[in-house]
């Protein structure tokens, strides 16, 4: 790796170049990204759009309830990073994977000490439905934590799909194996690092490229905890040939179902190693085996949801870079150090915008010095 000699100081905007023949940063602009916060006098606040309910705590957007196309899903955002949206909970029971158009009603009510969320719909099955469901929970937030407690009910009805298990909900996330990293080299990253379930079981995704693997242990539970861990997602999409996305601090997401009338809850997960940064290639689905189901069965659960920001989560300024290099490489790396003579670490990639010209927007770890690097 050849490093640029020129550098710039983000803190006071000083820039200089020593050698025009090296890769060099020629322009930069520091900005504060829109955190999506609002001004509001109360502790809790909610805004409805066509796609979601945005839930606020003291002006900070800490969760969204997704409702587009008749779904019902919760996405937490307990931290400060504007890109810190990670795993998603689809709180809908189903026999078939298509969850759209199976939620009939979602109500969000702001209270002094919480936001009450209530929903109801139909159990998704081929050609229609196989029962009904209801969910209710109170959302609260504290420093870098989102919590919810409530209840979840499922009533099976009609002719049940032959040979199909009942999935109680879906936790959707992303995990990438052997991809370019913003810090350089190749490795694993994503919106989660591993899954915890049951008492102390750990499952970590591992598959050959393009392969789909599943994990369905035989144990059954009356109370099942499932947690997608927090993670720092540092996939370098520019080096994958896509538009660049920035480093993101992804929160954990834990769900606990506790039932007084069934001890047949099972854990299941499917992972597809597609290396697609935008895909939900992790699908976690607690389920009840088809042989334990019957028409007219009612299932009730107490529900607990918690999401915590990853260690290191912070609000970070963004820096728009323009760099030049006569060598014509497909990209340039950007290195950072808080002091001019310190150890520089790679923080991202600038893609070629025109012959010899490179552009990109990266998150700044703080005031300091940046160098361009030909790799």
N, C-alpha and C positions, 0 to 999 in steps of 0.2 A: 504494500500500500504506500503510495506517495502522498505526502501531506502538503497542503498549501503553505506558503510562507506568510501570506497576508492574513490578517485577522481583523475582527471588529469587536467593539465593546458595546453590548446591548444597553448597559446602564446609562451611558451618557451619549451614545450615538457616534463615538469617534471611530473612524475607519481608516485603514491605511493598507498599502500594498507595497511589498518589497521587490517583487519579481514578476513582470508581466508574462513571463513564459510558463508560470505555474497555474494550476487551477486556482481561481480567486473568487471571492464573494465581492460582487460589485454593487449590490443594492440590498437593503433590508428595511423592513418596517415592522415595528412592534405594535401589537394590538391586544386588547382584552376581549376574548370571545364572549358572545352572548350566553349568559348562564340561564336564561329563561325565567329569571326571577320577576316577581311583581310586587308592587307596593300595596299593602293591605294592613288595616289596623288590627284585625283579629289574629289569633294564633294559627287557625286553619282556614283554608280557602280552597275553592274548586272552580275550575273553568271547563265548560263543555265545548268540544268541537265535534265535527262529523266523525272523527276517527277515535277519539279518546276523551276521557275525563282527566284533566291535569290537576293533581293534588298538591297543595302548597302548605308548608309549615313555616310561619314567620317570613313569608315571602319567597321561600326556597322551594323549587319544584322537586319534591322528594319521591314522587311516585306517579305512575299513570295507569289508569284502568282502560284497557283497549276494548273497543266495541265495534270496530269496523267490520262490515260484512257479517254481522250477527255472531261475533265471538265474544267471549268473556275472559279476559286475561289481565294479569297484574305484572307490571314491570317496575321494580324498585330502583330508586336513585338516591341512596342515603348519603352519598359523599359529596365532595365539592367539585370534582372533575366534571366538566361539562359533557365529556364523552363517557362518563361512568355509568352507562346503561348496559346491563349484562343479561343474565338469564331471565327467562319469562315463564310465569306460571299460568297455564291454561286450566282454569278451575271449572272444567266441564267433563262429565262422564261420557264415555263413548264406546261403541263397538267397532266403528269405522273411523279412520283418521280424519275425514273431512269434518271439521268442527264449525264451518261457516253456516250461518242461518239456523243455528240451533239454540240461540239465546233469544228469549222473547222479551225480556224487560231487564233494564239495569237502572237502579236508583242510587244516587249519591246525595247524602244529606250531611251538611256541615254542622257540627256541634261545637260547643266551647272547648271540649277536651279531646275531640277525635273527629274523624270523618267516617260516617257509617256508609258502607257499600252493601247493597242488596241486589241479587240477581236471581232469575229463574229461567228455565228453558226446558228443552227436550233432550233425551238421551240419544245421541247420534247413532243411526243404524242405516244400512243400505235401504233406500227407498222410503225413508221417513224416520220414525223414531220408535224407541222401545221403552218408553217411560218418561218421567219428568225428574227435574232436579231443582233445588233451591240452595243458595249460598248467602250468608250474611256475615260481615265482619267489620270491626272497628279498626281503622288505620290510625296509628300515632307515630310520632317521630321524636327522636332525641338526637344528641350530637352523633352524627354519622351512623345512625341506626334507624331502620324502619321496622315497625312491628304491627301485627294484626292478630286479633283473636276473634273467634266466632264459631259458626256452625255450618254444616254442610249435609244436605239430605238428598238421597236418591231413591226413587220409587220405580221399580221395573213394572212394565205392563204390556199386555198384548203378547204376540208371538215373538219370542226371543230369537235372535239370529242363530242359526244352526252352526255349531262348532266354533263360536266366537266367545272370547273372554271379555269381561267388562273391565275397561280401563277407567280408573277413578279420576285421574287428571293427567296432564302432561307437563313436565318441566323441560323446556327447550333451551339448549345452550350450544356453544361452539367450542371446539377443540381442534387445533391444527398441529399435525405432526410433520417434522422435518421441513420447515418453511424458513425463508429468509427472515432474519430478525433485525429490528432497527438498530440494535447494539452491535450488529455485525455477525457474520457467520450464519449457521443454520441451527434450528432447534425446535422445540415444542412450545406452543403458546396458545392463547385463546381467551375466552370469557370465563373459563374455569380451569382448575388444575386437576381436580379429582372430585369424586362423589363419596360422601359418607352416608351410610344407611343402617337401619337397625340399631343395635347396641354400639358396636365399634367397628363395623365393617367398612373397608375402603376399597373403592373400585377406581382404577385409572384407565383411560382409553389407551388402546394399543392395537394397531392393525396395519397390515400392509397397505400401500397406496391403492386406492380404489376398492378396498375390501370393506364389507359390512360385518360387524361382529355384534353379538348380543350376550348379555349376562342375566340369567334368570335362575337365581338360587332357589332351592326347594322350601326354605323356611316360610312359615306363615305367621302373621301377627294380628293382634287386635289393636295395637298402637304401633305405627310405623313412622319413624323420622327419616327424612331424605334431605340431604343438603348438597347443593353445588357450591364448591369452595369459591372464595374470591381469587382473583388473579390480576396480574398486570399484562394486558394484551399488547405485545410489541411486534406483531407481524409487520413486515416491511412489504406492503403491497406494491410499492413502486418497483421493487426488484422482482416481483411476480409478473410485472407487465401490466398492472392495473393502475388506476388513479390512486395516489398516495392517501392513506389514512393515518391518523396521528396516534401516538401512544395513548393508551386508555387504562384507567384504574377501574377494574370491574368488581362489583360487590358480590358477596355471597348471597345465597337464597336458600333458606331452610323452611321445610314444610313438615308439620306433624299432624297426622290424622289419628284420632283415638276413637274407637267405636265400642259401644256397649253391647252391640248385637251381632257382631261377626268377628271371628278370629282367623279369617281366611284371606287377609290382605297379604299380597306378595309383592316383592320388589322386582322390577325389570328395567333394563336399559338397552338401547341399541345405539351403536356408534358407526358412522360411515366416514371413512378416511378419504374425503374428497378435496381437502386442502383449500376449500372455498371459504374465505374470510367472512362472507355474508350469509352463509348457510347455517341453519339450525341442525347441525349434523350430530348432535346429541339429543336423544329423546328418552326421558326417564318417565316410566309409566307404571306406578303402583296399580295392581290389578287383582281381580278375583277370577279364579278359574271357572270355565264354563260348567264344569261338573258340580260346582258349588252354588250355581245360580238357579232361580226359579221365578216364574211369572208371579207378580204380586209381592215379591220380596221388597222390604223397605230397609234401607241402610242409613244410619245416622252417625255423624261424626262430630266431635269437637275439633276445631281447626285452630292451628297456631302457625303463623308465618313470621319469619324474621329475616332481615337483610342487613348486613354490616359492610361498611366500606373497607377496602383493602388497606393494609398498613402502607403509609406513604401517600395515600390519596390527598390531593391538593388541587387548588385552582391554579392553573398555569397560563402565563401569557403565551400568545402565539407570535411567531416570527415568520414573515414572508421573505424568502430569500430569492435573489437572482445571482447566478454565478456564471463564470465563463471558463472554458478550457478548450485549447486548440486541438487536443488529442481526439476529440469526437467520441468519447466513450458514451454508452447508453445512459449512464447515470453518474452522479458524483455523490459521495458520502459527505455528511456534515458532522464535524467533531466539536465538542464543547469542553471548556475548562473554566472554572470560576476565576482563575488567575492566568496571566499570559504565559508564564513559564511552568504551569502545572501539567499534570497528566490529562491528556485529552481523551474523551470517550465518545464513541459514535452515538449519535442521537437520531439519525434518519438519513433519508435519501432525497436528492433533487433529480427529477427526471428531465431528459432532454426536451426542450420546448422548440428549439430551432438549432441548426448546425452551430455547435460550440456554445449554446446558451442553455442554462439549466434553471428551473424554477421549482418552488415547492413551499409549503407551509408546515412548520414543525413547532412542537411545543418547547418552550424554553425552560430548562431546569432552574434558571435564575439569571441575574446579571452576570456577565462574564464574556468570554472570548470564544469565537467560532472560527473554524478552519474548514475549507473544502478539501476533499481527499479523492484522488483518482484511485480506483480499485481494479 
